[in-house]
Amino acid sequence: MLVIEECANCKAVTILVRGGSKVIVQEAERSLHDALCVVSTLIRCNRIVWGGGASEIACSLAVNSYANQINST
């Protein structure tokens, strides 16, 4: 959970990470680092390349749509 209260244009935020074990905390730290890197990249360059198979699904939908327009023999 991340809570930011009464923050009028602040320049820094503290994120407290707690977990059941040191390994869980380290994994949470890596995940937060990855997420913050994504946000900073999007702020600097607002072009987005979707992940998680989104481009493959978009291609699949386009091919399927085109295939439905072709008369089968």
mmCIF file of the N, C-alpha and C atoms, coordinates in Angstrom:
data_MODEL
# 
_entry.id   MODEL 
# 
loop_
_atom_site.group_PDB 
_atom_site.id 
_atom_site.type_symbol 
_atom_site.label_atom_id 
_atom_site.label_alt_id 
_atom_site.label_comp_id 
_atom_site.label_asym_id 
_atom_site.label_entity_id 
_atom_site.label_seq_id 
_atom_site.pdbx_PDB_ins_code 
_atom_site.Cartn_x 
_atom_site.Cartn_y 
_atom_site.Cartn_z 
_atom_site.occupancy 
_atom_site.B_iso_or_equiv 
_atom_site.pdbx_formal_charge 
_atom_site.auth_seq_id 
_atom_site.auth_comp_id 
_atom_site.auth_asym_id 
_atom_site.auth_atom_id 
_atom_site.pdbx_PDB_model_num 
ATOM 1   N N  . MET A 1 1  ? 0.857   -1.170  0.000   1.00 0.00 ? 1  MET A N  1 
ATOM 2   C CA . MET A 1 1  ? 0.000   0.000   0.000   1.00 0.00 ? 1  MET A CA 1 
ATOM 3   C C  . MET A 1 1  ? 0.900   1.230   0.000   1.00 0.00 ? 1  MET A C  1 
ATOM 4   N N  . LEU A 1 2  ? 0.572   2.167   -0.840  1.00 0.00 ? 2  LEU A N  1 
ATOM 5   C CA . LEU A 1 2  ? 1.317   3.412   -0.932  1.00 0.00 ? 2  LEU A CA 1 
ATOM 6   C C  . LEU A 1 2  ? 0.368   4.544   -0.613  1.00 0.00 ? 2  LEU A C  1 
ATOM 7   N N  . VAL A 1 3  ? 0.690   5.339   0.408   1.00 0.00 ? 3  VAL A N  1 
ATOM 8   C CA . VAL A 1 3  ? -0.156  6.460   0.829   1.00 0.00 ? 3  VAL A CA 1 
ATOM 9   C C  . VAL A 1 3  ? 0.673   7.733   0.766   1.00 0.00 ? 3  VAL A C  1 
ATOM 10  N N  . ILE A 1 4  ? 0.180   8.713   0.023   1.00 0.00 ? 4  ILE A N  1 
ATOM 11  C CA . ILE A 1 4  ? 0.830   10.023  -0.040  1.00 0.00 ? 4  ILE A CA 1 
ATOM 12  C C  . ILE A 1 4  ? -0.201  11.032  0.445   1.00 0.00 ? 4  ILE A C  1 
ATOM 13  N N  . GLU A 1 5  ? 0.088   11.703  1.548   1.00 0.00 ? 5  GLU A N  1 
ATOM 14  C CA . GLU A 1 5  ? -0.866  12.637  2.146   1.00 0.00 ? 5  GLU A CA 1 
ATOM 15  C C  . GLU A 1 5  ? -0.321  14.054  2.148   1.00 0.00 ? 5  GLU A C  1 
ATOM 16  N N  . GLU A 1 6  ? -1.215  14.998  1.928   1.00 0.00 ? 6  GLU A N  1 
ATOM 17  C CA . GLU A 1 6  ? -0.908  16.423  2.024   1.00 0.00 ? 6  GLU A CA 1 
ATOM 18  C C  . GLU A 1 6  ? 0.411   16.755  1.341   1.00 0.00 ? 6  GLU A C  1 
ATOM 19  N N  . CYS A 1 7  ? 0.510   16.412  0.105   1.00 0.00 ? 7  CYS A N  1 
ATOM 20  C CA . CYS A 1 7  ? 1.746   16.597  -0.649  1.00 0.00 ? 7  CYS A CA 1 
ATOM 21  C C  . CYS A 1 7  ? 1.501   17.622  -1.747  1.00 0.00 ? 7  CYS A C  1 
ATOM 22  N N  . ALA A 1 8  ? 1.881   18.861  -1.496  1.00 0.00 ? 8  ALA A N  1 
ATOM 23  C CA . ALA A 1 8  ? 1.717   19.925  -2.479  1.00 0.00 ? 8  ALA A CA 1 
ATOM 24  C C  . ALA A 1 8  ? 2.994   20.039  -3.303  1.00 0.00 ? 8  ALA A C  1 
ATOM 25  N N  . ASN A 1 9  ? 3.015   19.343  -4.446  1.00 0.00 ? 9  ASN A N  1 
ATOM 26  C CA . ASN A 1 9  ? 4.138   19.410  -5.376  1.00 0.00 ? 9  ASN A CA 1 
ATOM 27  C C  . ASN A 1 9  ? 5.469   19.009  -4.729  1.00 0.00 ? 9  ASN A C  1 
ATOM 28  N N  . CYS A 1 10 ? 5.470   17.919  -3.989  1.00 0.00 ? 10 CYS A N  1 
ATOM 29  C CA . CYS A 1 10 ? 6.717   17.470  -3.356  1.00 0.00 ? 10 CYS A CA 1 
ATOM 30  C C  . CYS A 1 10 ? 7.620   16.800  -4.386  1.00 0.00 ? 10 CYS A C  1 
ATOM 31  N N  . LYS A 1 11 ? 8.893   16.751  -4.113  1.00 0.00 ? 11 LYS A N  1 
ATOM 32  C CA . LYS A 1 11 ? 9.884   16.204  -5.036  1.00 0.00 ? 11 LYS A CA 1 
ATOM 33  C C  . LYS A 1 11 ? 10.350  14.801  -4.660  1.00 0.00 ? 11 LYS A C  1 
ATOM 34  N N  . ALA A 1 12 ? 9.973   14.330  -3.479  1.00 0.00 ? 12 ALA A N  1 
ATOM 35  C CA . ALA A 1 12 ? 10.431  13.013  -3.040  1.00 0.00 ? 12 ALA A CA 1 
ATOM 36  C C  . ALA A 1 12 ? 9.329   12.305  -2.260  1.00 0.00 ? 12 ALA A C  1 
ATOM 37  N N  . VAL A 1 13 ? 9.341   10.975  -2.351  1.00 0.00 ? 13 VAL A N  1 
ATOM 38  C CA . VAL A 1 13 ? 8.378   10.145  -1.637  1.00 0.00 ? 13 VAL A CA 1 
ATOM 39  C C  . VAL A 1 13 ? 9.138   8.968   -1.033  1.00 0.00 ? 13 VAL A C  1 
ATOM 40  N N  . THR A 1 14 ? 8.770   8.567   0.154   1.00 0.00 ? 14 THR A N  1 
ATOM 41  C CA . THR A 1 14 ? 9.370   7.409   0.795   1.00 0.00 ? 14 THR A CA 1 
ATOM 42  C C  . THR A 1 14 ? 8.433   6.219   0.643   1.00 0.00 ? 14 THR A C  1 
ATOM 43  N N  . ILE A 1 15 ? 8.979   5.088   0.220   1.00 0.00 ? 15 ILE A N  1 
ATOM 44  C CA . ILE A 1 15 ? 8.199   3.860   0.087   1.00 0.00 ? 15 ILE A CA 1 
ATOM 45  C C  . ILE A 1 15 ? 8.732   2.867   1.107   1.00 0.00 ? 15 ILE A C  1 
ATOM 46  N N  . LEU A 1 16 ? 7.873   2.443   2.020   1.00 0.00 ? 16 LEU A N  1 
ATOM 47  C CA . LEU A 1 16 ? 8.245   1.477   3.051   1.00 0.00 ? 16 LEU A CA 1 
ATOM 48  C C  . LEU A 1 16 ? 7.854   0.087   2.576   1.00 0.00 ? 16 LEU A C  1 
ATOM 49  N N  . VAL A 1 17 ? 8.817   -0.824  2.540   1.00 0.00 ? 17 VAL A N  1 
ATOM 50  C CA . VAL A 1 17 ? 8.577   -2.188  2.076   1.00 0.00 ? 17 VAL A CA 1 
ATOM 51  C C  . VAL A 1 17 ? 8.720   -3.136  3.251   1.00 0.00 ? 17 VAL A C  1 
ATOM 52  N N  . ARG A 1 18 ? 7.678   -3.909  3.505   1.00 0.00 ? 18 ARG A N  1 
ATOM 53  C CA . ARG A 1 18 ? 7.724   -4.914  4.573   1.00 0.00 ? 18 ARG A CA 1 
ATOM 54  C C  . ARG A 1 18 ? 7.324   -6.255  3.980   1.00 0.00 ? 18 ARG A C  1 
ATOM 55  N N  . GLY A 1 19 ? 7.855   -7.325  4.549   1.00 0.00 ? 19 GLY A N  1 
ATOM 56  C CA . GLY A 1 19 ? 7.524   -8.652  4.071   1.00 0.00 ? 19 GLY A CA 1 
ATOM 57  C C  . GLY A 1 19 ? 7.781   -9.696  5.125   1.00 0.00 ? 19 GLY A C  1 
ATOM 58  N N  . GLY A 1 20 ? 7.309   -10.895 4.840   1.00 0.00 ? 20 GLY A N  1 
ATOM 59  C CA . GLY A 1 20 ? 7.448   -11.998 5.780   1.00 0.00 ? 20 GLY A CA 1 
ATOM 60  C C  . GLY A 1 20 ? 8.861   -12.534 5.901   1.00 0.00 ? 20 GLY A C  1 
ATOM 61  N N  . SER A 1 21 ? 9.671   -12.304 4.876   1.00 0.00 ? 21 SER A N  1 
ATOM 62  C CA . SER A 1 21 ? 11.064  -12.759 4.923   1.00 0.00 ? 21 SER A CA 1 
ATOM 63  C C  . SER A 1 21 ? 11.928  -11.807 4.104   1.00 0.00 ? 21 SER A C  1 
ATOM 64  N N  . LYS A 1 22 ? 13.228  -11.961 4.245   1.00 0.00 ? 22 LYS A N  1 
ATOM 65  C CA . LYS A 1 22 ? 14.165  -11.103 3.525   1.00 0.00 ? 22 LYS A CA 1 
ATOM 66  C C  . LYS A 1 22 ? 14.026  -11.300 2.012   1.00 0.00 ? 22 LYS A C  1 
ATOM 67  N N  . VAL A 1 23 ? 13.765  -12.534 1.587   1.00 0.00 ? 23 VAL A N  1 
ATOM 68  C CA . VAL A 1 23 ? 13.607  -12.830 0.162   1.00 0.00 ? 23 VAL A CA 1 
ATOM 69  C C  . VAL A 1 23 ? 12.382  -12.114 -0.404  1.00 0.00 ? 23 VAL A C  1 
ATOM 70  N N  . ILE A 1 24 ? 11.290  -12.106 0.341   1.00 0.00 ? 24 ILE A N  1 
ATOM 71  C CA . ILE A 1 24 ? 10.067  -11.417 -0.096  1.00 0.00 ? 24 ILE A CA 1 
ATOM 72  C C  . ILE A 1 24 ? 10.324  -9.919  -0.232  1.00 0.00 ? 24 ILE A C  1 
ATOM 73  N N  . VAL A 1 25 ? 11.020  -9.350  0.731   1.00 0.00 ? 25 VAL A N  1 
ATOM 74  C CA . VAL A 1 25 ? 11.327  -7.917  0.695   1.00 0.00 ? 25 VAL A CA 1 
ATOM 75  C C  . VAL A 1 25 ? 12.232  -7.601  -0.496  1.00 0.00 ? 25 VAL A C  1 
ATOM 76  N N  . GLN A 1 26 ? 13.232  -8.427  -0.753  1.00 0.00 ? 26 GLN A N  1 
ATOM 77  C CA . GLN A 1 26 ? 14.121  -8.196  -1.885  1.00 0.00 ? 26 GLN A CA 1 
ATOM 78  C C  . GLN A 1 26 ? 13.360  -8.275  -3.210  1.00 0.00 ? 26 GLN A C  1 
ATOM 79  N N  . GLU A 1 27 ? 12.450  -9.217  -3.324  1.00 0.00 ? 27 GLU A N  1 
ATOM 80  C CA . GLU A 1 27 ? 11.651  -9.340  -4.543  1.00 0.00 ? 27 GLU A CA 1 
ATOM 81  C C  . GLU A 1 27 ? 10.733  -8.126  -4.712  1.00 0.00 ? 27 GLU A C  1 
ATOM 82  N N  . ALA A 1 28 ? 10.153  -7.660  -3.618  1.00 0.00 ? 28 ALA A N  1 
ATOM 83  C CA . ALA A 1 28 ? 9.308   -6.466  -3.674  1.00 0.00 ? 28 ALA A CA 1 
ATOM 84  C C  . ALA A 1 28 ? 10.121  -5.249  -4.090  1.00 0.00 ? 28 ALA A C  1 
ATOM 85  N N  . GLU A 1 29 ? 11.350  -5.146  -3.588  1.00 0.00 ? 29 GLU A N  1 
ATOM 86  C CA . GLU A 1 29 ? 12.225  -4.038  -3.970  1.00 0.00 ? 29 GLU A CA 1 
ATOM 87  C C  . GLU A 1 29 ? 12.553  -4.089  -5.457  1.00 0.00 ? 29 GLU A C  1 
ATOM 88  N N  . ARG A 1 30 ? 12.831  -5.273  -5.982  1.00 0.00 ? 30 ARG A N  1 
ATOM 89  C CA . ARG A 1 30 ? 13.113  -5.405  -7.417  1.00 0.00 ? 30 ARG A CA 1 
ATOM 90  C C  . ARG A 1 30 ? 11.889  -5.037  -8.251  1.00 0.00 ? 30 ARG A C  1 
ATOM 91  N N  . SER A 1 31 ? 10.728  -5.461  -7.807  1.00 0.00 ? 31 SER A N  1 
ATOM 92  C CA . SER A 1 31 ? 9.492   -5.143  -8.530  1.00 0.00 ? 31 SER A CA 1 
ATOM 93  C C  . SER A 1 31 ? 9.218   -3.647  -8.515  1.00 0.00 ? 31 SER A C  1 
ATOM 94  N N  . LEU A 1 32 ? 9.414   -3.011  -7.369  1.00 0.00 ? 32 LEU A N  1 
ATOM 95  C CA . LEU A 1 32 ? 9.229   -1.560  -7.282  1.00 0.00 ? 32 LEU A CA 1 
ATOM 96  C C  . LEU A 1 32 ? 10.230  -0.825  -8.172  1.00 0.00 ? 32 LEU A C  1 
ATOM 97  N N  . HIS A 1 33 ? 11.467  -1.284  -8.167  1.00 0.00 ? 33 HIS A N  1 
ATOM 98  C CA . HIS A 1 33 ? 12.486  -0.658  -9.015  1.00 0.00 ? 33 HIS A CA 1 
ATOM 99  C C  . HIS A 1 33 ? 12.082  -0.754  -10.482 1.00 0.00 ? 33 HIS A C  1 
ATOM 100 N N  . ASP A 1 34 ? 11.629  -1.928  -10.915 1.00 0.00 ? 34 ASP A N  1 
ATOM 101 C CA . ASP A 1 34 ? 11.189  -2.100  -12.298 1.00 0.00 ? 34 ASP A CA 1 
ATOM 102 C C  . ASP A 1 34 ? 10.032  -1.160  -12.628 1.00 0.00 ? 34 ASP A C  1 
ATOM 103 N N  . ALA A 1 35 ? 9.053   -1.080  -11.732 1.00 0.00 ? 35 ALA A N  1 
ATOM 104 C CA . ALA A 1 35 ? 7.888   -0.229  -11.959 1.00 0.00 ? 35 ALA A CA 1 
ATOM 105 C C  . ALA A 1 35 ? 8.287   1.243   -12.031 1.00 0.00 ? 35 ALA A C  1 
ATOM 106 N N  . LEU A 1 36 ? 9.185   1.681   -11.160 1.00 0.00 ? 36 LEU A N  1 
ATOM 107 C CA . LEU A 1 36 ? 9.632   3.072   -11.168 1.00 0.00 ? 36 LEU A CA 1 
ATOM 108 C C  . LEU A 1 36 ? 10.432  3.388   -12.435 1.00 0.00 ? 36 LEU A C  1 
ATOM 109 N N  . CYS A 1 37 ? 11.201  2.423   -12.910 1.00 0.00 ? 37 CYS A N  1 
ATOM 110 C CA . CYS A 1 37 ? 11.932  2.625   -14.165 1.00 0.00 ? 37 CYS A CA 1 
ATOM 111 C C  . CYS A 1 37 ? 10.962  2.784   -15.334 1.00 0.00 ? 37 CYS A C  1 
ATOM 112 N N  . VAL A 1 38 ? 9.894   2.010   -15.353 1.00 0.00 ? 38 VAL A N  1 
ATOM 113 C CA . VAL A 1 38 ? 8.884   2.135   -16.406 1.00 0.00 ? 38 VAL A CA 1 
ATOM 114 C C  . VAL A 1 38 ? 8.248   3.516   -16.366 1.00 0.00 ? 38 VAL A C  1 
ATOM 115 N N  . VAL A 1 39 ? 7.875   3.970   -15.169 1.00 0.00 ? 39 VAL A N  1 
ATOM 116 C CA . VAL A 1 39 ? 7.242   5.287   -15.037 1.00 0.00 ? 39 VAL A CA 1 
ATOM 117 C C  . VAL A 1 39 ? 8.198   6.389   -15.476 1.00 0.00 ? 39 VAL A C  1 
ATOM 118 N N  . SER A 1 40 ? 9.451   6.324   -15.058 1.00 0.00 ? 40 SER A N  1 
ATOM 119 C CA . SER A 1 40 ? 10.399  7.375   -15.442 1.00 0.00 ? 40 SER A CA 1 
ATOM 120 C C  . SER A 1 40 ? 10.646  7.364   -16.948 1.00 0.00 ? 40 SER A C  1 
ATOM 121 N N  . THR A 1 41 ? 10.669  6.185   -17.563 1.00 0.00 ? 41 THR A N  1 
ATOM 122 C CA . THR A 1 41 ? 10.832  6.108   -19.013 1.00 0.00 ? 41 THR A CA 1 
ATOM 123 C C  . THR A 1 41 ? 9.630   6.709   -19.727 1.00 0.00 ? 41 THR A C  1 
ATOM 124 N N  . LEU A 1 42 ? 8.434   6.428   -19.229 1.00 0.00 ? 42 LEU A N  1 
ATOM 125 C CA . LEU A 1 42 ? 7.233   6.987   -19.843 1.00 0.00 ? 42 LEU A CA 1 
ATOM 126 C C  . LEU A 1 42 ? 7.161   8.495   -19.687 1.00 0.00 ? 42 LEU A C  1 
ATOM 127 N N  . ILE A 1 43 ? 7.688   9.027   -18.603 1.00 0.00 ? 43 ILE A N  1 
ATOM 128 C CA . ILE A 1 43 ? 7.703   10.479  -18.414 1.00 0.00 ? 43 ILE A CA 1 
ATOM 129 C C  . ILE A 1 43 ? 8.664   11.122  -19.418 1.00 0.00 ? 43 ILE A C  1 
ATOM 130 N N  . ARG A 1 44 ? 9.822   10.502  -19.626 1.00 0.00 ? 44 ARG A N  1 
ATOM 131 C CA . ARG A 1 44 ? 10.806  11.052  -20.555 1.00 0.00 ? 44 ARG A CA 1 
ATOM 132 C C  . ARG A 1 44 ? 10.405  10.855  -22.013 1.00 0.00 ? 44 ARG A C  1 
ATOM 133 N N  . CYS A 1 45 ? 9.833   9.720   -22.328 1.00 0.00 ? 45 CYS A N  1 
ATOM 134 C CA . CYS A 1 45 ? 9.485   9.378   -23.716 1.00 0.00 ? 45 CYS A CA 1 
ATOM 135 C C  . CYS A 1 45 ? 8.109   8.723   -23.684 1.00 0.00 ? 45 CYS A C  1 
ATOM 136 N N  . ASN A 1 46 ? 7.099   9.421   -24.187 1.00 0.00 ? 46 ASN A N  1 
ATOM 137 C CA . ASN A 1 46 ? 5.732   8.925   -24.002 1.00 0.00 ? 46 ASN A CA 1 
ATOM 138 C C  . ASN A 1 46 ? 5.279   7.919   -25.058 1.00 0.00 ? 46 ASN A C  1 
ATOM 139 N N  . ARG A 1 47 ? 6.208   7.364   -25.817 1.00 0.00 ? 47 ARG A N  1 
ATOM 140 C CA . ARG A 1 47 ? 5.838   6.292   -26.747 1.00 0.00 ? 47 ARG A CA 1 
ATOM 141 C C  . ARG A 1 47 ? 5.751   4.986   -25.962 1.00 0.00 ? 47 ARG A C  1 
ATOM 142 N N  . ILE A 1 48 ? 4.739   4.205   -26.241 1.00 0.00 ? 48 ILE A N  1 
ATOM 143 C CA . ILE A 1 48 ? 4.515   2.978   -25.474 1.00 0.00 ? 48 ILE A CA 1 
ATOM 144 C C  . ILE A 1 48 ? 4.584   1.772   -26.398 1.00 0.00 ? 48 ILE A C  1 
ATOM 145 N N  . VAL A 1 49 ? 5.332   0.765   -25.996 1.00 0.00 ? 49 VAL A N  1 
ATOM 146 C CA . VAL A 1 49 ? 5.308   -0.533  -26.645 1.00 0.00 ? 49 VAL A CA 1 
ATOM 147 C C  . VAL A 1 49 ? 4.651   -1.479  -25.655 1.00 0.00 ? 49 VAL A C  1 
ATOM 148 N N  . TRP A 1 50 ? 3.451   -1.905  -25.995 1.00 0.00 ? 50 TRP A N  1 
ATOM 149 C CA . TRP A 1 50 ? 2.688   -2.744  -25.083 1.00 0.00 ? 50 TRP A CA 1 
ATOM 150 C C  . TRP A 1 50 ? 3.374   -4.093  -24.909 1.00 0.00 ? 50 TRP A C  1 
ATOM 151 N N  . GLY A 1 51 ? 3.282   -4.644  -23.721 1.00 0.00 ? 51 GLY A N  1 
ATOM 152 C CA . GLY A 1 51 ? 3.896   -5.930  -23.422 1.00 0.00 ? 51 GLY A CA 1 
ATOM 153 C C  . GLY A 1 51 ? 2.859   -6.988  -23.135 1.00 0.00 ? 51 GLY A C  1 
ATOM 154 N N  . GLY A 1 52 ? 3.313   -8.090  -22.632 1.00 0.00 ? 52 GLY A N  1 
ATOM 155 C CA . GLY A 1 52 ? 2.414   -9.162  -22.219 1.00 0.00 ? 52 GLY A CA 1 
ATOM 156 C C  . GLY A 1 52 ? 1.682   -9.833  -23.373 1.00 0.00 ? 52 GLY A C  1 
ATOM 157 N N  . GLY A 1 53 ? 2.274   -9.810  -24.572 1.00 0.00 ? 53 GLY A N  1 
ATOM 158 C CA . GLY A 1 53 ? 1.640   -10.456 -25.715 1.00 0.00 ? 53 GLY A CA 1 
ATOM 159 C C  . GLY A 1 53 ? 0.617   -9.584  -26.421 1.00 0.00 ? 53 GLY A C  1 
ATOM 160 N N  . ALA A 1 54 ? 0.520   -8.303  -26.068 1.00 0.00 ? 54 ALA A N  1 
ATOM 161 C CA . ALA A 1 54 ? -0.480  -7.422  -26.660 1.00 0.00 ? 54 ALA A CA 1 
ATOM 162 C C  . ALA A 1 54 ? -0.290  -7.276  -28.162 1.00 0.00 ? 54 ALA A C  1 
ATOM 163 N N  . SER A 1 55 ? 0.960   -7.142  -28.622 1.00 0.00 ? 55 SER A N  1 
ATOM 164 C CA . SER A 1 55 ? 1.189   -6.986  -30.062 1.00 0.00 ? 55 SER A CA 1 
ATOM 165 C C  . SER A 1 55 ? 0.835   -8.264  -30.816 1.00 0.00 ? 55 SER A C  1 
ATOM 166 N N  . GLU A 1 56 ? 1.112   -9.421  -30.220 1.00 0.00 ? 56 GLU A N  1 
ATOM 167 C CA . GLU A 1 56 ? 0.767   -10.683 -30.861 1.00 0.00 ? 56 GLU A CA 1 
ATOM 168 C C  . GLU A 1 56 ? -0.743  -10.849 -30.955 1.00 0.00 ? 56 GLU A C  1 
ATOM 169 N N  . ILE A 1 57 ? -1.459  -10.455 -29.911 1.00 0.00 ? 57 ILE A N  1 
ATOM 170 C CA . ILE A 1 57 ? -2.918  -10.556 -29.931 1.00 0.00 ? 57 ILE A CA 1 
ATOM 171 C C  . ILE A 1 57 ? -3.497  -9.588  -30.957 1.00 0.00 ? 57 ILE A C  1 
ATOM 172 N N  . ALA A 1 58 ? -2.953  -8.375  -31.046 1.00 0.00 ? 58 ALA A N  1 
ATOM 173 C CA . ALA A 1 58 ? -3.420  -7.404  -32.040 1.00 0.00 ? 58 ALA A CA 1 
ATOM 174 C C  . ALA A 1 58 ? -3.224  -7.954  -33.450 1.00 0.00 ? 58 ALA A C  1 
ATOM 175 N N  . CYS A 1 59 ? -2.068  -8.567  -33.719 1.00 0.00 ? 59 CYS A N  1 
ATOM 176 C CA . CYS A 1 59 ? -1.821  -9.175  -35.033 1.00 0.00 ? 59 CYS A CA 1 
ATOM 177 C C  . CYS A 1 59 ? -2.792  -10.325 -35.291 1.00 0.00 ? 59 CYS A C  1 
ATOM 178 N N  . SER A 1 60 ? -3.011  -11.143 -34.293 1.00 0.00 ? 60 SER A N  1 
ATOM 179 C CA . SER A 1 60 ? -3.928  -12.266 -34.422 1.00 0.00 ? 60 SER A CA 1 
ATOM 180 C C  . SER A 1 60 ? -5.347  -11.794 -34.736 1.00 0.00 ? 60 SER A C  1 
ATOM 181 N N  . LEU A 1 61 ? -5.796  -10.738 -34.073 1.00 0.00 ? 61 LEU A N  1 
ATOM 182 C CA . LEU A 1 61 ? -7.138  -10.202 -34.330 1.00 0.00 ? 61 LEU A CA 1 
ATOM 183 C C  . LEU A 1 61 ? -7.244  -9.648  -35.748 1.00 0.00 ? 61 LEU A C  1 
ATOM 184 N N  . ALA A 1 62 ? -6.180  -8.971  -36.218 1.00 0.00 ? 62 ALA A N  1 
ATOM 185 C CA . ALA A 1 62 ? -6.190  -8.439  -37.578 1.00 0.00 ? 62 ALA A CA 1 
ATOM 186 C C  . ALA A 1 62 ? -6.227  -9.554  -38.611 1.00 0.00 ? 62 ALA A C  1 
ATOM 187 N N  . VAL A 1 63 ? -5.440  -10.595 -38.413 1.00 0.00 ? 63 VAL A N  1 
ATOM 188 C CA . VAL A 1 63 ? -5.438  -11.731 -39.346 1.00 0.00 ? 63 VAL A CA 1 
ATOM 189 C C  . VAL A 1 63 ? -6.793  -12.429 -39.321 1.00 0.00 ? 63 VAL A C  1 
ATOM 190 N N  . ASN A 1 64 ? -7.363  -12.612 -38.140 1.00 0.00 ? 64 ASN A N  1 
ATOM 191 C CA . ASN A 1 64 ? -8.669  -13.254 -38.015 1.00 0.00 ? 64 ASN A CA 1 
ATOM 192 C C  . ASN A 1 64 ? -9.748  -12.435 -38.718 1.00 0.00 ? 64 ASN A C  1 
ATOM 193 N N  . SER A 1 65 ? -9.702  -11.126 -38.554 1.00 0.00 ? 65 SER A N  1 
ATOM 194 C CA . SER A 1 65 ? -10.673 -10.246 -39.207 1.00 0.00 ? 65 SER A CA 1 
ATOM 195 C C  . SER A 1 65 ? -10.549 -10.334 -40.723 1.00 0.00 ? 65 SER A C  1 
ATOM 196 N N  . TYR A 1 66 ? -9.323  -10.329 -41.224 1.00 0.00 ? 66 TYR A N  1 
ATOM 197 C CA . TYR A 1 66 ? -9.107  -10.438 -42.662 1.00 0.00 ? 66 TYR A CA 1 
ATOM 198 C C  . TYR A 1 66 ? -9.551  -11.806 -43.172 1.00 0.00 ? 66 TYR A C  1 
ATOM 199 N N  . ALA A 1 67 ? -9.259  -12.847 -42.416 1.00 0.00 ? 67 ALA A N  1 
ATOM 200 C CA . ALA A 1 67 ? -9.641  -14.203 -42.822 1.00 0.00 ? 67 ALA A CA 1 
ATOM 201 C C  . ALA A 1 67 ? -11.155 -14.345 -42.916 1.00 0.00 ? 67 ALA A C  1 
ATOM 202 N N  . ASN A 1 68 ? -11.886 -13.666 -42.059 1.00 0.00 ? 68 ASN A N  1 
ATOM 203 C CA . ASN A 1 68 ? -13.348 -13.742 -42.106 1.00 0.00 ? 68 ASN A CA 1 
ATOM 204 C C  . ASN A 1 68 ? -13.914 -13.037 -43.335 1.00 0.00 ? 68 ASN A C  1 
ATOM 205 N N  . GLN A 1 69 ? -13.151 -12.131 -43.946 1.00 0.00 ? 69 GLN A N  1 
ATOM 206 C CA . GLN A 1 69 ? -13.620 -11.421 -45.136 1.00 0.00 ? 69 GLN A CA 1 
ATOM 207 C C  . GLN A 1 69 ? -13.345 -12.196 -46.421 1.00 0.00 ? 69 GLN A C  1 
ATOM 208 N N  . ILE A 1 70 ? -12.490 -13.188 -46.372 1.00 0.00 ? 70 ILE A N  1 
ATOM 209 C CA . ILE A 1 70 ? -12.117 -13.961 -47.559 1.00 0.00 ? 70 ILE A CA 1 
ATOM 210 C C  . ILE A 1 70 ? -13.137 -15.077 -47.752 1.00 0.00 ? 70 ILE A C  1 
ATOM 211 N N  . ASN A 1 71 ? -13.603 -15.234 -48.989 1.00 0.00 ? 71 ASN A N  1 
ATOM 212 C CA . ASN A 1 71 ? -14.531 -16.321 -49.308 1.00 0.00 ? 71 ASN A CA 1 
ATOM 213 C C  . ASN A 1 71 ? -13.777 -17.643 -49.307 1.00 0.00 ? 71 ASN A C  1 
ATOM 214 N N  . SER A 1 72 ? -14.264 -18.582 -48.557 1.00 0.00 ? 72 SER A N  1 
ATOM 215 C CA . SER A 1 72 ? -13.619 -19.898 -48.550 1.00 0.00 ? 72 SER A CA 1 
ATOM 216 C C  . SER A 1 72 ? -14.207 -20.729 -49.680 1.00 0.00 ? 72 SER A C  1 
ATOM 217 N N  . THR A 1 73 ? -13.371 -21.596 -50.241 1.00 0.00 ? 73 THR A N  1 
ATOM 218 C CA . THR A 1 73 ? -13.838 -22.427 -51.353 1.00 0.00 ? 73 THR A CA 1 
ATOM 219 C C  . THR A 1 73 ? -13.978 -23.850 -50.937 1.00 0.00 ? 73 THR A C  1 
# 
